[in-house]
Amino acid sequence: MSANTFPAQIEPFKWAEQGFTWSGKLPLSRFVRISREAVGSIDLQLITIDCKLSMDAYHRIVWLSGHVETNVPMECQRCLEHVEISLVSDFHLALVDDESLIERLDEEADFIVLGESEATTKGSFDAPASADLLSLIEDELLLLMPLSPRHNVCEHKHQPAEEDLVEEKRDNPFDVLAGLKGKLN
């Protein structure tokens, strides 16, 4: 496979046996769900990907491991200006074709059951499940995206600055009662 060709669909078990690896950069626009969250132009935004498939033949488990990183332009929820959100993930996912294999995994292992995921498709009756590699990687990045993106430090443009806030001295409503108390004694 060419170094520039990123496979849309993979057959995890077959490709793991062959020692599949891929490294390269893809445009952010290929990741549709992440692109929907981005603001402004993403034409020049790239996602760096290094991934590989390996097989634990004894347990019939395929492992998708890798590293992805990108910057996604988003809108700061404090100041409503542009903020660059860095997404970096090292992942190690078990791809299993049968739920009974899940019990063989370490308790903390992340896994995907290939027959149940949106990222998979079944071929003919005898054909093994194929997986949408792009979607699997996009899922890992989506888990890193903040619900409320914001700068670490920013000016709240839509709220008055601290120096503009003047504390009003309010009268204590009980001062009137205190005055009456003095008159009654």
C-alpha positions in Angstrom: 0.0 0.0 0.0 1.3 3.5 -0.9 2.4 5.7 2.0 0.0 8.4 0.8 -3.1 6.1 0.5 -5.1 5.9 3.7 -7.4 2.9 3.7 -11.1 3.7 4.2 -12.0 0.2 5.2 -9.8 -2.4 6.7 -10.2 -6.1 7.5 -8.7 -6.0 11.0 -7.9 -9.7 11.4 -6.4 -10.1 7.9 -4.5 -6.9 8.0 -3.2 -7.5 11.5 -1.7 -10.8 10.4 0.1 -8.9 7.6 1.5 -6.3 10.1 -0.4 -3.2 8.8 1.1 0.2 9.7 0.4 3.6 8.3 1.9 7.0 9.0 1.1 10.3 7.4 -1.1 13.4 7.4 -4.7 13.8 6.4 -6.8 16.9 5.9 -9.0 17.7 8.9 -11.9 18.0 6.4 -11.9 14.2 6.0 -13.0 13.9 9.6 -16.6 15.1 9.1 -17.8 15.0 12.8 -14.7 17.0 14.0 -15.1 19.4 11.0 -18.6 20.3 12.1 -17.2 21.5 15.4 -14.5 23.7 13.8 -14.9 27.3 13.0 -13.4 29.2 10.1 -11.4 27.7 7.4 -10.0 24.2 7.9 -8.6 23.8 4.4 -5.0 23.9 5.7 -5.5 21.9 8.9 -3.9 18.5 9.0 -4.1 15.5 11.3 -0.9 13.6 11.9 -1.5 9.8 12.2 0.7 6.9 13.1 -1.2 3.6 13.5 -0.7 -0.1 13.4 -2.6 -3.3 13.7 -1.3 -6.3 15.7 -2.8 -9.6 16.6 -3.1 -11.6 19.8 -3.7 -14.9 18.0 -4.3 -16.8 21.2 -7.2 -14.6 22.3 -8.4 -13.7 18.7 -8.0 -10.1 19.5 -6.7 -7.4 17.1 -5.1 -4.3 18.6 -5.2 -1.0 16.9 -2.5 1.2 18.4 -1.3 4.6 17.4 -0.8 8.3 17.9 -2.8 11.1 16.4 -2.5 14.9 16.8 -4.1 18.0 15.3 -5.3 21.5 16.2 -8.9 22.3 15.7 -10.0 25.9 15.4 -13.0 26.5 17.7 -14.9 29.3 19.3 -14.0 30.3 22.8 -17.1 30.1 25.0 -15.9 32.9 27.2 -14.9 35.6 24.7 -16.4 34.2 21.5 -13.1 34.6 19.7 -11.1 32.0 17.8 -9.2 29.4 20.0 -6.9 26.7 18.7 -7.7 23.4 20.5 -4.9 20.8 20.5 -6.0 17.2 20.3 -3.3 14.6 21.0 -4.0 10.9 21.6 -2.0 7.8 22.1 -4.5 4.9 21.8 -4.5 1.2 22.2 -7.9 -0.4 21.2 -8.9 -4.0 21.2 -11.0 -4.9 18.2 -13.0 -8.0 18.9 -15.6 -9.8 16.7 -17.3 -11.5 19.6 -18.5 -10.1 22.9 -17.3 -13.2 24.8 -13.7 -12.1 24.1 -14.2 -9.0 26.2 -13.7 -11.0 29.4 -10.2 -11.9 28.2 -9.2 -8.2 28.2 -7.6 -6.3 31.0 -10.3 -4.4 33.0 -8.9 -1.1 31.8 -8.5 -2.0 28.2 -10.6 0.0 25.6 -12.4 -2.1 23.1 -14.8 -2.1 20.2 -17.0 -5.0 19.3 -16.8 -5.0 15.5 -20.3 -6.3 14.8 -21.9 -3.5 16.9 -20.0 -0.4 16.1 -21.1 2.3 13.6 -17.5 2.0 12.4 -17.9 -1.5 11.1 -19.7 -3.3 8.3 -20.4 -6.9 7.7 -19.8 -8.4 4.3 -21.2 -11.6 3.1 -22.0 -14.4 5.5 -18.5 -15.9 5.4 -16.6 -12.5 5.1 -15.0 -11.1 8.3 -16.2 -7.7 9.6 -14.5 -4.7 8.1 -13.8 -1.6 10.0 -13.8 2.1 9.0 -10.4 3.1 10.2 -11.0 6.8 9.7 -14.1 6.6 11.9 -12.2 4.7 14.7 -9.5 7.3 14.8 -12.0 10.1 14.7 -13.8 8.6 17.7 -10.6 8.8 19.7 -10.2 12.5 18.8 -13.8 13.3 19.6 -13.3 12.0 23.1 -10.7 14.7 23.6 -12.7 17.6 22.3 -13.9 19.9 25.1 -17.6 20.5 25.6 -16.9 24.1 26.2 -13.7 25.2 24.4 -12.0 28.3 25.8 -8.7 30.0 26.2 -6.7 29.4 29.4 -6.9 33.2 29.9 -9.1 35.5 28.0 -10.9 38.8 28.2 -14.6 38.5 28.7 -15.6 40.9 25.9 -19.3 40.4 26.6 -19.1 41.1 30.3 -17.8 44.3 32.0 -14.1 44.3 32.9 -13.3 44.2 36.6 -12.2 47.9 36.7 -15.6 48.9 35.2 -17.5 47.2 38.0 -18.2 49.7 40.8 -19.6 48.3 43.9 -22.6 50.2 45.0 -23.0 50.9 48.7 -26.3 49.6 49.6 -28.2 50.7 52.6 -28.8 48.0 55.2 -32.5 47.5 55.6 -32.0 46.8 59.3 -30.5 50.3 59.9 -34.0 51.7 60.1 -34.9 49.2 62.8 -31.6 50.0 64.7 -32.6 53.6 64.6 -36.1 52.8 66.0 -34.5 50.7 68.7 -32.6 53.7 70.0 -35.7 55.9 70.1 -37.7 53.3 72.0 -35.1 53.0 74.8 
